[in-house]
Amino acid sequence: MSNEKTGRIQLLSDTLAKAKAEDRAALVAYLPAGFPTVDGGIEAVKAVIAGGADIVEVGLPHSDPVLDGAVIQTADDIALRGGVKIADVLRTVREAHEATGAPVLVMTYWNPIDRYGVERFATELAAAGGAGCILPDLPVQESALWREHADRLGLATVFVVAPSSKDERLATITAAGSGFVYAASLMGVTGTRESVGHEAQELVRRTRTTAGGRGLPVCVGLGVSNAVQAKEVAGFADGVIVGSAFVKLLLDAPDLPAGLAAVRALAGELAEGVRRS
């Protein structure tokens, strides 16, 4: 049996298309692997999907997560102190996907993949039923090797754009990326914000314009933490990405069962929010 195309990019695309057909945005949840433990993290991913998340990004914890705010840094630190390995990240993807049938991506900085081996990581992620990778710090110009393996294996390559991205860069990213484009709603790091607003809407508009006829969905993250903000972003984006708000609930919970109940409940509220009615 050939290993080709075992990744779930088609499932990711179908999920985004289904949300669009229902006249809503997709709800994308982010949770780091290995937090609060490897098993607890797997249960947390299942809980957000049970609550209503359409797609999950599993974070590969990093010792210097430059784009992440204090909440996710704290969770990453707990995961790293617990000894989380890439094998645990892949196990999280596999068990969460098998249990739920939802598309699961890995969000990671480039260095761990580079060290692990690009082909090895892509092959193992696809074999685990992963839908792709979000690579916030990999320059498009240096992404050819990764994209070659990802395309062959059926994995999405999701690049991150920001309000500072020039149109020329947006065009390069929308041409090279697959699955969706991750639009960081504002300059700075992840975390909950009072307002997500205008900059994000303008970035989505520019990203769509530069994509021409490709129609690559644009999902907005950084700062969305409640149903009101989710509804606002759903008004102009194809997907709404929520991370820190889920992680904070797990950090603040007295125990894992309480944390799982809290993230499931928040996913339910956000799932209502992304429905544009």
SULZIKA-V648299 format. One record per backbone hydrogen bond with DSSP energy under -1.0 kcal/mol. NH is the residue of the N-H (numbers start at 0). CO is the residue of the C=O. Records with the same first field share a line. If there is no record, write none. Layout:
BEGIN
NH = CO, CO
END
This chain:
BEGIN
4 = 151
6 = 152
7 = 129
8 = 153
11 = 7
12 = 8
13 = 9
14 = 10
15 = 11
16 = 12
17 = 13
18 = 14
19 = 15
20 = 16
21 = 17
22 = 19
23 = 18
24 = 273
25 = 237
27 = 239
28 = 54
29 = 241
30 = 56
32 = 58
40 = 36
41 = 37
42 = 38
43 = 39
44 = 40
45 = 41
46 = 42
47 = 43
48 = 44
49 = 45
50 = 46
51 = 47
52 = 47
53 = 26
54 = 26
55 = 102
56 = 28
57 = 104
58 = 30
59 = 106
65 = 63
67 = 64
72 = 68
73 = 69
74 = 70
75 = 71
76 = 72
77 = 73
78 = 74
79 = 75
80 = 76
81 = 77
82 = 79
83 = 78
88 = 84
89 = 85
90 = 86
91 = 87
92 = 88
93 = 89
94 = 90
95 = 91
96 = 92
97 = 93
98 = 94
99 = 95
100 = 96
104 = 55
105 = 131
106 = 57
107 = 133
113 = 109
114 = 110
115 = 111
116 = 112
120 = 116
121 = 117
122 = 118
123 = 119
124 = 120
125 = 121
126 = 122
127 = 123
128 = 125
129 = 124
130 = 103
132 = 155
133 = 105
134 = 157
137 = 134
141 = 138
142 = 139
146 = 142
147 = 143
148 = 144
149 = 145
150 = 146
151 = 147
152 = 148
154 = 149
155 = 130
157 = 132
160 = 181
164 = 161
169 = 165
170 = 166
171 = 167
172 = 168
173 = 169
174 = 170
175 = 171
176 = 172
177 = 156
179 = 177
180 = 216
181 = 158
182 = 218
183 = 160
184 = 220
189 = 66
192 = 222
200 = 196
201 = 197
202 = 198
203 = 199
204 = 200
205 = 201
206 = 202
207 = 203
208 = 204
209 = 205
210 = 206
211 = 208
213 = 210
218 = 180
219 = 238
220 = 182
229 = 225
230 = 226
231 = 227
232 = 228
233 = 229
235 = 232
236 = 232
237 = 217
238 = 217
239 = 25
240 = 219
241 = 27
246 = 242
247 = 243
248 = 244
249 = 245
250 = 246
251 = 247
252 = 248
258 = 254
259 = 255
260 = 256
261 = 257
262 = 258
263 = 259
264 = 260
265 = 261
266 = 262
267 = 263
268 = 264
269 = 265
270 = 266
271 = 267
272 = 268
273 = 269
274 = 271
END
